Amino acid sequence: MISLYLKIRNKYGPKKAVPRVAPEQCCIMANNAKISAEGCIENLSSNPEAIDIGKNSFIKGKLLVYRHGGKIVIGDNCYLGHRSDIWSMDSVIIGDRVLISHDCQIHDGTAHSLDPEKRAAHYKAILETGHPQTWADLPGVRSAPVIIEDDVWISVTVQGSGRLIANFSPAEPLTGA
């Protein structure tokens, strides 16, 4: 596996680092919202309104909005755990008082085509020019909104587009969402 990585890296070059900026330059943060030292915001769209974090919310994971689109809205009094990621190509809307445990992955899109040739071309383009800027540059990629309603606790991975999560409790486990 590593040799394949090295072949690709040698052919297409090293990945460009994403510059780090202060959270207020890349998102909207309400009163007392915090990003921990291990938390990360990657707003590839460069539009601060694409990521909106509600009051008293605490982010220990990663929020990512793609260059070609996406929106993340996190309600008030929410928690995103360590090593948890929310990636948006369309929209991820999280209600108030939502707790998302560590190691959770919430994505509203496929990110890559299921077709191997399109996927390889997409990967090559990312290495050469960065993430696509328009949907036209993403053949075969699909995305739809994810909505997580108020008072939800998630301790599992949620992956897939077009999801509505409501009235979730440990007594009613949600798996393979």
N, C-alpha and C positions, 0 to 999 in steps of 0.2 A: 504494500500500500504506500509506504513512504517513497519507494522508488518511482511510482507513478506520479506522486506529488512533485518530486524533484524533476522529472521529465517535463511536466507541465510548467513548473516554475522556470526551468532553464529555457524553455521554448518561448514563453510569454512574458517572463520577467516577474519581479517581486510585486506583491500587492501594495498599492499605495495606502499609507496610513491615513485615517480619518482624523483631521485636526480636532483637538478638544477645545471647546469654548465654554464660557460660563453658562449655566442653565438658563438664565434670564435672556440670553441672546438667541437661544434656539427653541424656547417654549414659553408658554404662559404658566406661571406658578402663582396660586392663590396664597393667602396669608398662612404662614406656618407650614407650608408644604416643604418637604425636604428631600434632597437627593443625597444618599450616603456616599461615603468615599468609594465603595465598590459599585455604586449605582452608575449608570451610563445612559446618556441620551444621544442618539445619533439621528439628527434631523437632516436627512439628505436633500429634502425639499428646500431648505433654507427659509422656510416660512414659519416663524414662531407660532402662528395660530394653528399649525398642524398638530401640535401637542399641547394639551391643556390639562394641568394637574390641579385638582381641587384642594380646598383648605384642609390642613392637618393630615394630608396624605404623605406617606413615607415610601420612597422608592429605593430599594436595594438592588434591583435587577436592571434590565436594559429595556429601553424604549427605542424603537426604530421605525421611522417613517421613510419610505422610499422616495427617491428623487421624482419619479413620475406620478406620484400621488400617495394618498393615504392620510389618515387622521386618527389620532388617539386622544380620547377624552376620558379622564379618570375623575370620578366623583370625589366628594368630600369624605374624609376619615377612612381612606383606603390604604392598603399595604400591599406592596409587591416585593416578594421575598428574594433572597440571595440566589443568583444564577437563574432567575426567572426572566423570560424574554416576552415582550409584546412587540410584534412586527406587523406593520400595517401597509397594505397596498390600496385598500378601500377605506374601511373604518372599523375601529374597535372602540366601542362605547362601554364604559364601566360605570355602574351606578354608585350610590353612596354606601359606605360601610362594607365594602367588599374586601375580603382578605384572600390574597393569592399566595400560597405557600412557596417554599423554595423549590427550585428545579422544575418549574412549570413553563410550558411553551404555549403561547397563544398567538396564532398566526391567522390572518384573514385571507390568505392566498396561497397558491401552490409554489410561488417564487420562481419555479422553473417549469418548462414544458415536460410533459410525460414522454414526448417523442425524443428519442436519443440524439438524433441529428440536430434538432432545434435546441435541445438542452446544451449540447457541446458548443454550438455556435454562440449561444447566449453567454456561456461561461467564458469563452474566448473574448467576446466583446467586453465583458466586465473587466477582465484583466488588462485589456488594451486601452479602454476609454472610460472605465468606471461604470457605475450602475446606469441603466437606461433612463432616459429623460422623458420618454413618452410611452404610452401603451402600445403604439405601433412597433416599438422596438422589442416587444415581448410576445412573440408568436407562441401560442399554446399555453400561456399563463392564464390562470383563472383566479378570480377573487370575488368575495361578497362580504357584506358587513357581519361582524360578530357583536352581539349585544349581551352584556352580563348585567342583570338587573340588580337592584338594591339588596343588601343584606345577604350576599352570596359568599360562601367560603369554598375555595377551590384548593384541593391538595393533590390534584392529578393534572396531567397534561391535557389541554384542550387544543386540538389542531383540526382545522377545517374551516371552510367558509360557510356563511349563511347560517350561523348558529344563534339561538336565543337561549340563554341559560337563566332560569328563574326558579325560585323556591327550592333551592338545592340544600340538602342537609346531609350529615353523615349517615343518617338512617336510610337515606335513599341514594346510594352511591351512583355516580355518573361515570361510566367508563366507556372508552372508545367513542367519545362524543363526535 
